[in-house]
């Protein structure tokens, strides 16, 4: 998760939110891990 967070570094927040949403669709546990690593609450991720 940390590697993904580092790779997304300066990406705009909306890109990070979209990526987390896509990860959640593939594997909710992975999406949560990415969100946690990025410091973004799941409540902010569009469904």
Buried (B, 14 or more C-beta within 10 A) or exposed (E): BEEBBEEBEEEEEEEBBBBBBEBBEEEEEBBBBBBBBBEBEBEEBEE
